[in-house]
Amino acid sequence: MRAAGIEGVRRSKKVRTTQPDTGVARHPDLVDRNFTATAPNQLWVTDLTFVATWAGVAYVCFIIDAFSRMIVGWRVASHMRTPMVLDAIEMARWSRGATLPGLGCHSDAGSQFTSVRYGERLAEIDATPSIGSVGDSFDNALAETVNSYYKTELVRGPNHGPWKTIEDLELATLGWVHWHNTERLHDYLDHVPPLEYENTYYTAIGTTDVLVGNR
């Protein structure tokens, strides 16, 4: 629609990133749409989204800490198979710790998150998987929200894209994640960035385990 110099935004064709594997048992939903935490590494949420490039569709996986909205792991790839999710978990494990007892990791019911390898990788860090229903964005609302403003701020931003290659998008996503974690102000966090919010928490409980930048 175009009138008086105003042009409407067209929705792109939907690429389905949630492809359930009906033959695999699903982990229970331990979150029940309550995306809150009282400390870091209590609850992570994760999801996949897609971005069109001139070289084809790129798939993006984010892992977000529900306490601070910190993106603790991410991956951009030309496919949405389980290994890309495992790579994001490895990044999260490098940045947050080798073992995290009591951590829950919530996702939708995509086949990547119901795979045996995904469950085994979470078990290696003492994390418990949690899975919502198929096709219900409210069951994974926090991850969906991050995907939404990633696309608004980076993918469809006035000074960004389209990207020629998936590698170009990966580099742009690296910069966006760093900005998101260290500079972006979040209403939920009393208008401070995730890094500052977590450092304030660690200072308040008297620990020296403060974060420096986006490790």
C-alpha positions, 0 to 999 in steps of 0.5 A: 500500500502506498499513499502520500509518500507512505509505503507499507511494509510487506511481510515476507514469505514465512519460512517455517523454522519449527519442524517437529519430529513426531517420532521422538518423545518430548521433554516436559514444559517446565516454564509454563510461560513464566519467563522469569529468573532471580539470578543468572543461569537459572533459565535460558530460552532458545529459538531459531529464526531466518534471514534472507541473503543473496546467497540463500536463507540463513538460519539464526539461533540465539540462547538468552538468559531470562534473568538479564536478557543477555544473549549468551550463545548464538549461531548463524548457519546455512542450515537449521540442523541440530549441529548449529544449535549445539554450536550455540550451546558451546558458545554459551558454555564457554561464556557462562561456565562448564557446568550449571546445576539447576539451569533450565533451557526452554525451547519450542518443539522443533526437531533440533531441540528434541534430538538426542544430541541436544539433550545429551549436550545439555546434560553435559552442563547439568542443564534440564531441557524444557519444551513448549507446544508446537506452533504456539509463540506464547510458549516461547515468548521471550525468545520470540521477542528477541528474534523480533527486535533482532530483525527490526533493529538489524535485519530490517533497519534503515542502514542495514542489509540486504546481505550478499552472503551468510558470512556478511550476516554473521559478522553483522550479527556479531556486532549486534549481539555485542551492542545488545548485551553491552549498550542496548537499554531494556525496559525490563531491566530498568533501562540498563543493558544486560551486562550492567544489570548482571554486574549490578547483581553480582556486586549486590551479592558480594561476588567478584564474578563480574562480567567484562564485555561480551565474553 
